[in-house]
């Protein structure tokens, strides 16, 4: 059985993470080198991101999870 996926939410998260990466001025490769997270799969909404992974990325981008979701508008 496949895990449940909210495609709309995953696409919103993917878009916000891409915005944060672009604003920081780093490539997907740099994010991977710095965090060990394959951001490419996340930014295309093909990966059902975990809260732990999202928290690590928020720390990397210098924001809290609350700020991330406030900016997401969800």
CHARMM internal coordinates of N, CA and C (Angstrom, degrees):
IC EDIT
DIST 1 N 1 CA 1.4486
DIST 1 CA 1 C 1.5315
ANGL 1 N 1 CA 1 C 109.67
DIST 1 C 2 N 1.3058
ANGL 1 CA 1 C 2 N 115.87
DIHE 1 N 1 CA 1 C 2 N 131.36
DIST 2 N 2 CA 1.4578
ANGL 1 C 2 N 2 CA 121.89
DIHE 1 CA 1 C 2 N 2 CA -179.88
DIST 2 CA 2 C 1.5281
ANGL 2 N 2 CA 2 C 110.33
DIHE 1 C 2 N 2 CA 2 C -75.24
DIST 2 C 3 N 1.3319
ANGL 2 CA 2 C 3 N 117.59
DIHE 2 N 2 CA 2 C 3 N 142.67
DIST 3 N 3 CA 1.4644
ANGL 2 C 3 N 3 CA 119.19
DIHE 2 CA 2 C 3 N 3 CA 174.58
DIST 3 CA 3 C 1.5282
ANGL 3 N 3 CA 3 C 110.18
DIHE 2 C 3 N 3 CA 3 C -65.34
DIST 3 C 4 N 1.3147
ANGL 3 CA 3 C 4 N 115.45
DIHE 3 N 3 CA 3 C 4 N 150.89
DIST 4 N 4 CA 1.4525
ANGL 3 C 4 N 4 CA 120.46
DIHE 3 CA 3 C 4 N 4 CA 179.88
DIST 4 CA 4 C 1.5220
ANGL 4 N 4 CA 4 C 109.98
DIHE 3 C 4 N 4 CA 4 C -67.88
DIST 4 C 5 N 1.3245
ANGL 4 CA 4 C 5 N 116.57
DIHE 4 N 4 CA 4 C 5 N 139.74
DIST 5 N 5 CA 1.4672
ANGL 4 C 5 N 5 CA 122.10
DIHE 4 CA 4 C 5 N 5 CA -179.67
DIST 5 CA 5 C 1.5214
ANGL 5 N 5 CA 5 C 109.62
DIHE 4 C 5 N 5 CA 5 C -131.19
DIST 5 C 6 N 1.3154
ANGL 5 CA 5 C 6 N 116.44
DIHE 5 N 5 CA 5 C 6 N 129.01
DIST 6 N 6 CA 1.4594
ANGL 5 C 6 N 6 CA 122.56
DIHE 5 CA 5 C 6 N 6 CA 172.19
DIST 6 CA 6 C 1.5280
ANGL 6 N 6 CA 6 C 105.51
DIHE 5 C 6 N 6 CA 6 C -97.64
DIST 6 C 7 N 1.3144
ANGL 6 CA 6 C 7 N 115.77
DIHE 6 N 6 CA 6 C 7 N 93.41
DIST 7 N 7 CA 1.4658
ANGL 6 C 7 N 7 CA 121.32
DIHE 6 CA 6 C 7 N 7 CA -174.04
DIST 7 CA 7 C 1.5225
ANGL 7 N 7 CA 7 C 111.94
DIHE 6 C 7 N 7 CA 7 C -59.43
DIST 7 C 8 N 1.3199
ANGL 7 CA 7 C 8 N 117.46
DIHE 7 N 7 CA 7 C 8 N -39.59
DIST 8 N 8 CA 1.4648
ANGL 7 C 8 N 8 CA 120.78
DIHE 7 CA 7 C 8 N 8 CA -179.85
DIST 8 CA 8 C 1.5264
ANGL 8 N 8 CA 8 C 110.47
DIHE 7 C 8 N 8 CA 8 C -62.72
DIST 8 C 9 N 1.3216
ANGL 8 CA 8 C 9 N 117.04
DIHE 8 N 8 CA 8 C 9 N -44.88
DIST 9 N 9 CA 1.4631
ANGL 8 C 9 N 9 CA 121.18
DIHE 8 CA 8 C 9 N 9 CA 179.10
DIST 9 CA 9 C 1.5242
ANGL 9 N 9 CA 9 C 110.71
DIHE 8 C 9 N 9 CA 9 C -65.29
DIST 9 C 10 N 1.3335
ANGL 9 CA 9 C 10 N 117.12
DIHE 9 N 9 CA 9 C 10 N -44.12
DIST 10 N 10 CA 1.4659
ANGL 9 C 10 N 10 CA 120.18
DIHE 9 CA 9 C 10 N 10 CA 179.96
DIST 10 CA 10 C 1.5283
ANGL 10 N 10 CA 10 C 111.15
DIHE 9 C 10 N 10 CA 10 C -61.83
DIST 10 C 11 N 1.3194
ANGL 10 CA 10 C 11 N 117.18
DIHE 10 N 10 CA 10 C 11 N -38.06
DIST 11 N 11 CA 1.4665
ANGL 10 C 11 N 11 CA 120.53
DIHE 10 CA 10 C 11 N 11 CA 178.39
DIST 11 CA 11 C 1.5294
ANGL 11 N 11 CA 11 C 110.90
DIHE 10 C 11 N 11 CA 11 C -67.48
DIST 11 C 12 N 1.3264
ANGL 11 CA 11 C 12 N 117.02
DIHE 11 N 11 CA 11 C 12 N -37.56
DIST 12 N 12 CA 1.4701
ANGL 11 C 12 N 12 CA 120.50
DIHE 11 CA 11 C 12 N 12 CA 177.67
DIST 12 CA 12 C 1.5266
ANGL 12 N 12 CA 12 C 110.48
DIHE 11 C 12 N 12 CA 12 C -66.48
DIST 12 C 13 N 1.3235
ANGL 12 CA 12 C 13 N 116.83
DIHE 12 N 12 CA 12 C 13 N -43.70
DIST 13 N 13 CA 1.4701
ANGL 12 C 13 N 13 CA 121.30
DIHE 12 CA 12 C 13 N 13 CA 177.65
DIST 13 CA 13 C 1.5212
ANGL 13 N 13 CA 13 C 109.95
DIHE 12 C 13 N 13 CA 13 C -62.95
DIST 13 C 14 N 1.3143
ANGL 13 CA 13 C 14 N 116.89
DIHE 13 N 13 CA 13 C 14 N -43.65
DIST 14 N 14 CA 1.4649
ANGL 13 C 14 N 14 CA 121.69
DIHE 13 CA 13 C 14 N 14 CA 179.83
DIST 14 CA 14 C 1.5269
ANGL 14 N 14 CA 14 C 110.68
DIHE 13 C 14 N 14 CA 14 C -59.66
DIST 14 C 15 N 1.3168
ANGL 14 CA 14 C 15 N 115.93
DIHE 14 N 14 CA 14 C 15 N -46.24
DIST 15 N 15 CA 1.4695
ANGL 14 C 15 N 15 CA 120.17
DIHE 14 CA 14 C 15 N 15 CA -179.87
DIST 15 CA 15 C 1.5182
ANGL 15 N 15 CA 15 C 112.32
DIHE 14 C 15 N 15 CA 15 C -63.11
DIST 15 C 16 N 1.3358
ANGL 15 CA 15 C 16 N 116.92
DIHE 15 N 15 CA 15 C 16 N -41.94
DIST 16 N 16 CA 1.4680
ANGL 15 C 16 N 16 CA 120.97
DIHE 15 CA 15 C 16 N 16 CA 179.69
DIST 16 CA 16 C 1.5196
ANGL 16 N 16 CA 16 C 110.70
DIHE 15 C 16 N 16 CA 16 C -65.96
DIST 16 C 17 N 1.3408
ANGL 16 CA 16 C 17 N 117.34
DIHE 16 N 16 CA 16 C 17 N -41.31
DIST 17 N 17 CA 1.4674
ANGL 16 C 17 N 17 CA 120.14
DIHE 16 CA 16 C 17 N 17 CA 178.75
DIST 17 CA 17 C 1.5245
ANGL 17 N 17 CA 17 C 111.09
DIHE 16 C 17 N 17 CA 17 C -64.28
DIST 17 C 18 N 1.3263
ANGL 17 CA 17 C 18 N 116.76
DIHE 17 N 17 CA 17 C 18 N -38.18
DIST 18 N 18 CA 1.4636
ANGL 17 C 18 N 18 CA 119.69
DIHE 17 CA 17 C 18 N 18 CA 177.83
DIST 18 CA 18 C 1.5299
ANGL 18 N 18 CA 18 C 110.19
DIHE 17 C 18 N 18 CA 18 C -65.53
DIST 18 C 19 N 1.3431
ANGL 18 CA 18 C 19 N 117.19
DIHE 18 N 18 CA 18 C 19 N -41.80
DIST 19 N 19 CA 1.4669
ANGL 18 C 19 N 19 CA 120.94
DIHE 18 CA 18 C 19 N 19 CA 177.18
DIST 19 CA 19 C 1.5330
ANGL 19 N 19 CA 19 C 110.87
DIHE 18 C 19 N 19 CA 19 C -58.76
DIST 19 C 20 N 1.3297
ANGL 19 CA 19 C 20 N 116.18
DIHE 19 N 19 CA 19 C 20 N -44.41
DIST 20 N 20 CA 1.4651
ANGL 19 C 20 N 20 CA 120.69
DIHE 19 CA 19 C 20 N 20 CA -179.67
DIST 20 CA 20 C 1.5279
ANGL 20 N 20 CA 20 C 110.98
DIHE 19 C 20 N 20 CA 20 C -63.75
DIST 20 C 21 N 1.3418
ANGL 20 CA 20 C 21 N 116.08
DIHE 20 N 20 CA 20 C 21 N -40.95
DIST 21 N 21 CA 1.4697
ANGL 20 C 21 N 21 CA 119.83
DIHE 20 CA 20 C 21 N 21 CA -179.57
DIST 21 CA 21 C 1.5265
ANGL 21 N 21 CA 21 C 110.48
DIHE 20 C 21 N 21 CA 21 C -65.46
DIST 21 C 22 N 1.3222
ANGL 21 CA 21 C 22 N 116.28
DIHE 21 N 21 CA 21 C 22 N -45.48
DIST 22 N 22 CA 1.4649
ANGL 21 C 22 N 22 CA 120.64
DIHE 21 CA 21 C 22 N 22 CA -179.85
DIST 22 CA 22 C 1.5324
ANGL 22 N 22 CA 22 C 110.10
DIHE 21 C 22 N 22 CA 22 C -63.29
DIST 22 C 23 N 1.3319
ANGL 22 CA 22 C 23 N 116.77
DIHE 22 N 22 CA 22 C 23 N -41.88
DIST 23 N 23 CA 1.4672
ANGL 22 C 23 N 23 CA 120.99
DIHE 22 CA 22 C 23 N 23 CA 179.49
DIST 23 CA 23 C 1.5301
ANGL 23 N 23 CA 23 C 111.00
DIHE 22 C 23 N 23 CA 23 C -62.56
DIST 23 C 24 N 1.3344
ANGL 23 CA 23 C 24 N 116.24
DIHE 23 N 23 CA 23 C 24 N -34.02
DIST 24 N 24 CA 1.4694
ANGL 23 C 24 N 24 CA 120.34
DIHE 23 CA 23 C 24 N 24 CA 178.33
DIST 24 CA 24 C 1.5323
ANGL 24 N 24 CA 24 C 111.10
DIHE 23 C 24 N 24 CA 24 C -76.77
DIST 24 C 25 N 1.3367
ANGL 24 CA 24 C 25 N 115.69
DIHE 24 N 24 CA 24 C 25 N -16.32
DIST 25 N 25 CA 1.4597
ANGL 24 C 25 N 25 CA 120.43
DIHE 24 CA 24 C 25 N 25 CA 177.44
DIST 25 CA 25 C 1.5207
ANGL 25 N 25 CA 25 C 113.84
DIHE 24 C 25 N 25 CA 25 C 76.39
DIST 25 C 26 N 1.3401
ANGL 25 CA 25 C 26 N 116.46
DIHE 25 N 25 CA 25 C 26 N 33.49
DIST 26 N 26 CA 1.4650
ANGL 25 C 26 N 26 CA 119.83
DIHE 25 CA 25 C 26 N 26 CA 179.90
DIST 26 CA 26 C 1.5233
ANGL 26 N 26 CA 26 C 110.61
DIHE 25 C 26 N 26 CA 26 C -120.58
DIST 26 C 27 N 1.3145
ANGL 26 CA 26 C 27 N 115.48
DIHE 26 N 26 CA 26 C 27 N 154.81
DIST 27 N 27 CA 1.4568
ANGL 26 C 27 N 27 CA 121.78
DIHE 26 CA 26 C 27 N 27 CA 178.08
DIST 27 CA 27 C 1.5242
ANGL 27 N 27 CA 27 C 110.11
DIHE 26 C 27 N 27 CA 27 C -85.96
DIST 27 C 28 N 1.3280
ANGL 27 CA 27 C 28 N 116.09
DIHE 27 N 27 CA 27 C 28 N 166.23
DIST 28 N 28 CA 1.4623
ANGL 27 C 28 N 28 CA 120.41
DIHE 27 CA 27 C 28 N 28 CA 174.44
DIST 28 CA 28 C 1.5257
ANGL 28 N 28 CA 28 C 110.16
DIHE 27 C 28 N 28 CA 28 C -58.95
DIST 28 C 29 N 1.3168
ANGL 28 CA 28 C 29 N 116.37
DIHE 28 N 28 CA 28 C 29 N -38.68
DIST 29 N 29 CA 1.4659
ANGL 28 C 29 N 29 CA 121.13
DIHE 28 CA 28 C 29 N 29 CA 179.59
DIST 29 CA 29 C 1.5317
ANGL 29 N 29 CA 29 C 111.07
DIHE 28 C 29 N 29 CA 29 C -62.58
DIST 29 C 30 N 1.3183
ANGL 29 CA 29 C 30 N 116.80
DIHE 29 N 29 CA 29 C 30 N -41.14
DIST 30 N 30 CA 1.4654
ANGL 29 C 30 N 30 CA 120.59
DIHE 29 CA 29 C 30 N 30 CA 179.01
DIST 30 CA 30 C 1.5263
ANGL 30 N 30 CA 30 C 110.78
DIHE 29 C 30 N 30 CA 30 C -64.50
DIST 30 C 31 N 1.3298
ANGL 30 CA 30 C 31 N 116.63
DIHE 30 N 30 CA 30 C 31 N -42.05
DIST 31 N 31 CA 1.4712
ANGL 30 C 31 N 31 CA 119.81
DIHE 30 CA 30 C 31 N 31 CA 177.62
DIST 31 CA 31 C 1.5264
ANGL 31 N 31 CA 31 C 109.29
DIHE 30 C 31 N 31 CA 31 C -59.57
DIST 31 C 32 N 1.3229
ANGL 31 CA 31 C 32 N 116.84
DIHE 31 N 31 CA 31 C 32 N -43.81
DIST 32 N 32 CA 1.4619
ANGL 31 C 32 N 32 CA 120.81
DIHE 31 CA 31 C 32 N 32 CA 178.98
DIST 32 CA 32 C 1.5305
ANGL 32 N 32 CA 32 C 111.13
DIHE 31 C 32 N 32 CA 32 C -61.97
DIST 32 C 33 N 1.3206
ANGL 32 CA 32 C 33 N 116.19
DIHE 32 N 32 CA 32 C 33 N -45.46
DIST 33 N 33 CA 1.4688
ANGL 32 C 33 N 33 CA 120.36
DIHE 32 CA 32 C 33 N 33 CA 179.94
DIST 33 CA 33 C 1.5313
ANGL 33 N 33 CA 33 C 111.44
DIHE 32 C 33 N 33 CA 33 C -62.61
DIST 33 C 34 N 1.3314
ANGL 33 CA 33 C 34 N 116.43
DIHE 33 N 33 CA 33 C 34 N -37.59
DIST 34 N 34 CA 1.4619
ANGL 33 C 34 N 34 CA 121.04
DIHE 33 CA 33 C 34 N 34 CA -176.66
DIST 34 CA 34 C 1.5325
ANGL 34 N 34 CA 34 C 113.55
DIHE 33 C 34 N 34 CA 34 C -80.68
DIST 34 C 35 N 1.3485
ANGL 34 CA 34 C 35 N 116.78
DIHE 34 N 34 CA 34 C 35 N -30.07
DIST 35 N 35 CA 1.4665
ANGL 34 C 35 N 35 CA 119.95
DIHE 34 CA 34 C 35 N 35 CA -172.42
DIST 35 CA 35 C 1.5285
ANGL 35 N 35 CA 35 C 114.82
DIHE 34 C 35 N 35 CA 35 C -120.23
DIST 35 C 36 N 1.3230
ANGL 35 CA 35 C 36 N 116.87
DIHE 35 N 35 CA 35 C 36 N -20.68
DIST 36 N 36 CA 1.4600
ANGL 35 C 36 N 36 CA 120.36
DIHE 35 CA 35 C 36 N 36 CA -173.92
DIST 36 CA 36 C 1.5224
ANGL 36 N 36 CA 36 C 112.65
DIHE 35 C 36 N 36 CA 36 C 79.55
DIST 36 C 37 N 1.3288
ANGL 36 CA 36 C 37 N 116.69
DIHE 36 N 36 CA 36 C 37 N 9.23
DIST 37 N 37 CA 1.4660
ANGL 36 C 37 N 37 CA 121.63
DIHE 36 CA 36 C 37 N 37 CA -178.89
DIST 37 CA 37 C 1.5237
ANGL 37 N 37 CA 37 C 109.29
DIHE 36 C 37 N 37 CA 37 C -101.91
DIST 37 C 38 N 1.3276
ANGL 37 CA 37 C 38 N 116.27
DIHE 37 N 37 CA 37 C 38 N 128.28
DIST 38 N 38 CA 1.4691
ANGL 37 C 38 N 38 CA 121.82
DIHE 37 CA 37 C 38 N 38 CA 178.35
DIST 38 CA 38 C 1.5282
ANGL 38 N 38 CA 38 C 108.28
DIHE 37 C 38 N 38 CA 38 C -80.90
DIST 38 C 39 N 1.3170
ANGL 38 CA 38 C 39 N 115.47
DIHE 38 N 38 CA 38 C 39 N 87.45
DIST 39 N 39 CA 1.4584
ANGL 38 C 39 N 39 CA 122.16
DIHE 38 CA 38 C 39 N 39 CA -173.41
DIST 39 CA 39 C 1.5265
ANGL 39 N 39 CA 39 C 112.80
DIHE 38 C 39 N 39 CA 39 C -68.22
DIST 39 C 40 N 1.3163
ANGL 39 CA 39 C 40 N 117.36
DIHE 39 N 39 CA 39 C 40 N -23.22
DIST 40 N 40 CA 1.4691
ANGL 39 C 40 N 40 CA 120.73
DIHE 39 CA 39 C 40 N 40 CA -179.48
DIST 40 CA 40 C 1.5152
ANGL 40 N 40 CA 40 C 112.50
DIHE 39 C 40 N 40 CA 40 C -58.32
DIST 40 C 41 N 1.3123
ANGL 40 CA 40 C 41 N 117.22
DIHE 40 N 40 CA 40 C 41 N -43.46
DIST 41 N 41 CA 1.4657
ANGL 40 C 41 N 41 CA 120.92
DIHE 40 CA 40 C 41 N 41 CA 179.33
DIST 41 CA 41 C 1.5199
ANGL 41 N 41 CA 41 C 111.22
DIHE 40 C 41 N 41 CA 41 C -68.41
DIST 41 C 42 N 1.3117
ANGL 41 CA 41 C 42 N 116.30
DIHE 41 N 41 CA 41 C 42 N -31.95
DIST 42 N 42 CA 1.4652
ANGL 41 C 42 N 42 CA 120.62
DIHE 41 CA 41 C 42 N 42 CA -179.60
DIST 42 CA 42 C 1.5264
ANGL 42 N 42 CA 42 C 110.26
DIHE 41 C 42 N 42 CA 42 C -75.19
DIST 42 C 43 N 1.3252
ANGL 42 CA 42 C 43 N 116.84
DIHE 42 N 42 CA 42 C 43 N -43.32
DIST 43 N 43 CA 1.4716
ANGL 42 C 43 N 43 CA 121.04
DIHE 42 CA 42 C 43 N 43 CA -177.48
DIST 43 CA 43 C 1.5262
ANGL 43 N 43 CA 43 C 112.77
DIHE 42 C 43 N 43 CA 43 C -67.84
DIST 43 C 44 N 1.3151
ANGL 43 CA 43 C 44 N 117.98
DIHE 43 N 43 CA 43 C 44 N -16.47
DIST 44 N 44 CA 1.4625
ANGL 43 C 44 N 44 CA 120.40
DIHE 43 CA 43 C 44 N 44 CA 176.95
DIST 44 CA 44 C 1.5262
ANGL 44 N 44 CA 44 C 111.22
DIHE 43 C 44 N 44 CA 44 C -99.99
DIST 44 C 45 N 1.3288
ANGL 44 CA 44 C 45 N 116.65
DIHE 44 N 44 CA 44 C 45 N 5.77
DIST 45 N 45 CA 1.4714
ANGL 44 C 45 N 45 CA 124.04
DIHE 44 CA 44 C 45 N 45 CA 178.17
DIST 45 CA 45 C 1.5304
ANGL 45 N 45 CA 45 C 112.24
DIHE 44 C 45 N 45 CA 45 C 61.96
DIST 45 C 46 N 1.3354
ANGL 45 CA 45 C 46 N 117.12
DIHE 45 N 45 CA 45 C 46 N 23.57
DIST 46 N 46 CA 1.4666
ANGL 45 C 46 N 46 CA 120.47
DIHE 45 CA 45 C 46 N 46 CA 177.04
DIST 46 CA 46 C 1.5186
ANGL 46 N 46 CA 46 C 111.63
DIHE 45 C 46 N 46 CA 46 C -87.55
DIST 46 C 47 N 1.3224
ANGL 46 CA 46 C 47 N 116.54
DIHE 46 N 46 CA 46 C 47 N -10.95
DIST 47 N 47 CA 1.4522
ANGL 46 C 47 N 47 CA 122.28
DIHE 46 CA 46 C 47 N 47 CA -175.47
DIST 47 CA 47 C 1.5222
ANGL 47 N 47 CA 47 C 109.23
DIHE 46 C 47 N 47 CA 47 C -117.66
DIST 47 C 48 N 1.3212
ANGL 47 CA 47 C 48 N 116.90
DIHE 47 N 47 CA 47 C 48 N 129.58
DIST 48 N 48 CA 1.4641
ANGL 47 C 48 N 48 CA 121.90
DIHE 47 CA 47 C 48 N 48 CA 178.60
DIST 48 CA 48 C 1.5282
ANGL 48 N 48 CA 48 C 107.32
DIHE 47 C 48 N 48 CA 48 C -82.48
DIST 48 C 49 N 1.3137
ANGL 48 CA 48 C 49 N 116.27
DIHE 48 N 48 CA 48 C 49 N 90.70
DIST 49 N 49 CA 1.4621
ANGL 48 C 49 N 49 CA 123.58
DIHE 48 CA 48 C 49 N 49 CA -171.63
DIST 49 CA 49 C 1.5328
ANGL 49 N 49 CA 49 C 111.57
DIHE 48 C 49 N 49 CA 49 C -61.80
DIST 49 C 50 N 1.3175
ANGL 49 CA 49 C 50 N 116.22
DIHE 49 N 49 CA 49 C 50 N 142.21
DIST 50 N 50 CA 1.4629
ANGL 49 C 50 N 50 CA 120.67
DIHE 49 CA 49 C 50 N 50 CA 175.86
DIST 50 CA 50 C 1.5283
ANGL 50 N 50 CA 50 C 109.60
DIHE 49 C 50 N 50 CA 50 C -88.27
DIST 50 C 51 N 1.3145
ANGL 50 CA 50 C 51 N 115.52
DIHE 50 N 50 CA 50 C 51 N 160.77
DIST 51 N 51 CA 1.4592
ANGL 50 C 51 N 51 CA 120.74
DIHE 50 CA 50 C 51 N 51 CA 177.21
DIST 51 CA 51 C 1.5276
ANGL 51 N 51 CA 51 C 109.94
DIHE 50 C 51 N 51 CA 51 C -62.74
DIST 51 C 52 N 1.3253
ANGL 51 CA 51 C 52 N 117.43
DIHE 51 N 51 CA 51 C 52 N -38.25
DIST 52 N 52 CA 1.4682
ANGL 51 C 52 N 52 CA 120.96
DIHE 51 CA 51 C 52 N 52 CA 179.74
DIST 52 CA 52 C 1.5265
ANGL 52 N 52 CA 52 C 111.05
DIHE 51 C 52 N 52 CA 52 C -62.58
DIST 52 C 53 N 1.3251
ANGL 52 CA 52 C 53 N 117.07
DIHE 52 N 52 CA 52 C 53 N -42.66
DIST 53 N 53 CA 1.4631
ANGL 52 C 53 N 53 CA 120.80
DIHE 52 CA 52 C 53 N 53 CA 178.51
DIST 53 CA 53 C 1.5206
ANGL 53 N 53 CA 53 C 110.35
DIHE 52 C 53 N 53 CA 53 C -66.29
DIST 53 C 54 N 1.3216
ANGL 53 CA 53 C 54 N 116.54
DIHE 53 N 53 CA 53 C 54 N -43.01
DIST 54 N 54 CA 1.4642
ANGL 53 C 54 N 54 CA 120.07
DIHE 53 CA 53 C 54 N 54 CA 178.92
DIST 54 CA 54 C 1.5245
ANGL 54 N 54 CA 54 C 110.60
DIHE 53 C 54 N 54 CA 54 C -62.50
DIST 54 C 55 N 1.3278
ANGL 54 CA 54 C 55 N 117.08
DIHE 54 N 54 CA 54 C 55 N -40.18
DIST 55 N 55 CA 1.4614
ANGL 54 C 55 N 55 CA 121.33
DIHE 54 CA 54 C 55 N 55 CA 178.41
DIST 55 CA 55 C 1.5311
ANGL 55 N 55 CA 55 C 110.82
DIHE 54 C 55 N 55 CA 55 C -62.20
DIST 55 C 56 N 1.3183
ANGL 55 CA 55 C 56 N 116.84
DIHE 55 N 55 CA 55 C 56 N -42.46
DIST 56 N 56 CA 1.4674
ANGL 55 C 56 N 56 CA 120.68
DIHE 55 CA 55 C 56 N 56 CA 178.97
DIST 56 CA 56 C 1.5250
ANGL 56 N 56 CA 56 C 110.34
DIHE 55 C 56 N 56 CA 56 C -63.24
DIST 56 C 57 N 1.3250
ANGL 56 CA 56 C 57 N 117.13
DIHE 56 N 56 CA 56 C 57 N -41.75
DIST 57 N 57 CA 1.4595
ANGL 56 C 57 N 57 CA 120.44
DIHE 56 CA 56 C 57 N 57 CA 178.85
DIST 57 CA 57 C 1.5277
ANGL 57 N 57 CA 57 C 111.02
DIHE 56 C 57 N 57 CA 57 C -67.43
DIST 57 C 58 N 1.3137
ANGL 57 CA 57 C 58 N 117.58
DIHE 57 N 57 CA 57 C 58 N -39.57
DIST 58 N 58 CA 1.4687
ANGL 57 C 58 N 58 CA 120.16
DIHE 57 CA 57 C 58 N 58 CA 176.57
DIST 58 CA 58 C 1.5229
ANGL 58 N 58 CA 58 C 110.70
DIHE 57 C 58 N 58 CA 58 C -60.69
DIST 58 C 59 N 1.3207
ANGL 58 CA 58 C 59 N 116.86
DIHE 58 N 58 CA 58 C 59 N -43.85
DIST 59 N 59 CA 1.4669
ANGL 58 C 59 N 59 CA 120.31
DIHE 58 CA 58 C 59 N 59 CA 176.64
DIST 59 CA 59 C 1.5242
ANGL 59 N 59 CA 59 C 110.34
DIHE 58 C 59 N 59 CA 59 C -58.94
DIST 59 C 60 N 1.3181
ANGL 59 CA 59 C 60 N 116.45
DIHE 59 N 59 CA 59 C 60 N -42.94
DIST 60 N 60 CA 1.4671
ANGL 59 C 60 N 60 CA 121.92
DIHE 59 CA 59 C 60 N 60 CA 179.71
DIST 60 CA 60 C 1.5346
ANGL 60 N 60 CA 60 C 110.82
DIHE 59 C 60 N 60 CA 60 C -60.63
DIST 60 C 61 N 1.3354
ANGL 60 CA 60 C 61 N 115.93
DIHE 60 N 60 CA 60 C 61 N -40.67
DIST 61 N 61 CA 1.4631
ANGL 60 C 61 N 61 CA 120.38
DIHE 60 CA 60 C 61 N 61 CA -178.78
DIST 61 CA 61 C 1.5285
ANGL 61 N 61 CA 61 C 112.78
DIHE 60 C 61 N 61 CA 61 C -86.32
DIST 61 C 62 N 1.3267
ANGL 61 CA 61 C 62 N 117.35
DIHE 61 N 61 CA 61 C 62 N -2.47
DIST 62 N 62 CA 1.4579
ANGL 61 C 62 N 62 CA 121.14
DIHE 61 CA 61 C 62 N 62 CA 174.86
DIST 62 CA 62 C 1.5167
ANGL 62 N 62 CA 62 C 115.14
DIHE 61 C 62 N 62 CA 62 C 79.28
DIST 62 C 63 N 1.3322
ANGL 62 CA 62 C 63 N 116.82
DIHE 62 N 62 CA 62 C 63 N 29.08
DIST 63 N 63 CA 1.4639
ANGL 62 C 63 N 63 CA 120.09
DIHE 62 CA 62 C 63 N 63 CA 176.62
DIST 63 CA 63 C 1.5276
ANGL 63 N 63 CA 63 C 109.09
DIHE 62 C 63 N 63 CA 63 C -130.86
DIST 63 C 64 N 1.3312
ANGL 63 CA 63 C 64 N 115.70
DIHE 63 N 63 CA 63 C 64 N 163.13
DIST 64 N 64 CA 1.4600
ANGL 63 C 64 N 64 CA 120.39
DIHE 63 CA 63 C 64 N 64 CA 176.82
DIST 64 CA 64 C 1.5258
ANGL 64 N 64 CA 64 C 109.39
DIHE 63 C 64 N 64 CA 64 C -89.89
DIST 64 C 65 N 1.3158
ANGL 64 CA 64 C 65 N 115.93
DIHE 64 N 64 CA 64 C 65 N 165.53
DIST 65 N 65 CA 1.4674
ANGL 64 C 65 N 65 CA 119.80
DIHE 64 CA 64 C 65 N 65 CA 174.76
DIST 65 CA 65 C 1.5268
ANGL 65 N 65 CA 65 C 110.52
DIHE 64 C 65 N 65 CA 65 C -60.22
DIST 65 C 66 N 1.3403
ANGL 65 CA 65 C 66 N 117.02
DIHE 65 N 65 CA 65 C 66 N -39.37
DIST 66 N 66 CA 1.4536
ANGL 65 C 66 N 66 CA 120.47
DIHE 65 CA 65 C 66 N 66 CA 179.11
DIST 66 CA 66 C 1.5362
ANGL 66 N 66 CA 66 C 110.76
DIHE 65 C 66 N 66 CA 66 C -60.68
DIST 66 C 67 N 1.3384
ANGL 66 CA 66 C 67 N 115.90
DIHE 66 N 66 CA 66 C 67 N -45.96
DIST 67 N 67 CA 1.4645
ANGL 66 C 67 N 67 CA 120.06
DIHE 66 CA 66 C 67 N 67 CA 178.43
DIST 67 CA 67 C 1.5189
ANGL 67 N 67 CA 67 C 110.41
DIHE 66 C 67 N 67 CA 67 C -61.55
DIST 67 C 68 N 1.3359
ANGL 67 CA 67 C 68 N 116.44
DIHE 67 N 67 CA 67 C 68 N -40.54
DIST 68 N 68 CA 1.4689
ANGL 67 C 68 N 68 CA 120.42
DIHE 67 CA 67 C 68 N 68 CA 179.80
DIST 68 CA 68 C 1.5215
ANGL 68 N 68 CA 68 C 110.09
DIHE 67 C 68 N 68 CA 68 C -58.39
DIST 68 C 69 N 1.3431
ANGL 68 CA 68 C 69 N 116.89
DIHE 68 N 68 CA 68 C 69 N -50.62
DIST 69 N 69 CA 1.4507
ANGL 68 C 69 N 69 CA 120.27
DIHE 68 CA 68 C 69 N 69 CA -177.17
DIST 69 CA 69 C 1.5244
ANGL 69 N 69 CA 69 C 112.25
DIHE 68 C 69 N 69 CA 69 C -72.17
DIST 69 C 70 N 1.3315
ANGL 69 CA 69 C 70 N 118.07
DIHE 69 N 69 CA 69 C 70 N -31.69
DIST 70 N 70 CA 1.4723
ANGL 69 C 70 N 70 CA 120.20
DIHE 69 CA 69 C 70 N 70 CA 174.88
DIST 70 CA 70 C 1.5281
ANGL 70 N 70 CA 70 C 109.54
DIHE 69 C 70 N 70 CA 70 C -62.14
DIST 70 C 71 N 1.3340
ANGL 70 CA 70 C 71 N 116.68
DIHE 70 N 70 CA 70 C 71 N -42.74
DIST 71 N 71 CA 1.4603
ANGL 70 C 71 N 71 CA 121.47
DIHE 70 CA 70 C 71 N 71 CA -179.76
DIST 71 CA 71 C 1.5237
ANGL 71 N 71 CA 71 C 111.84
DIHE 70 C 71 N 71 CA 71 C -72.50
DIST 71 C 72 N 1.3345
ANGL 71 CA 71 C 72 N 115.71
DIHE 71 N 71 CA 71 C 72 N -23.66
DIST 72 N 72 CA 1.4641
ANGL 71 C 72 N 72 CA 120.80
DIHE 71 CA 71 C 72 N 72 CA -179.98
DIST 72 CA 72 C 1.5184
ANGL 72 N 72 CA 72 C 110.72
DIHE 71 C 72 N 72 CA 72 C -70.40
DIST 72 C 73 N 1.3245
ANGL 72 CA 72 C 73 N 116.08
DIHE 72 N 72 CA 72 C 73 N -29.49
DIST 73 N 73 CA 1.4605
ANGL 72 C 73 N 73 CA 119.70
DIHE 72 CA 72 C 73 N 73 CA 179.03
DIST 73 CA 73 C 1.5121
ANGL 73 N 73 CA 73 C 113.39
DIHE 72 C 73 N 73 CA 73 C 78.45
DIST 73 C 74 N 1.3201
ANGL 73 CA 73 C 74 N 117.04
DIHE 73 N 73 CA 73 C 74 N 19.53
DIST 74 N 74 CA 1.4726
ANGL 73 C 74 N 74 CA 120.90
DIHE 73 CA 73 C 74 N 74 CA -180.00
DIST 74 CA 74 C 1.4964
ANGL 74 N 74 CA 74 C 110.05
DIHE 73 C 74 N 74 CA 74 C -98.55
END
COOR INIT
IC SEED 1 N 1 CA 1 C
IC BUILD
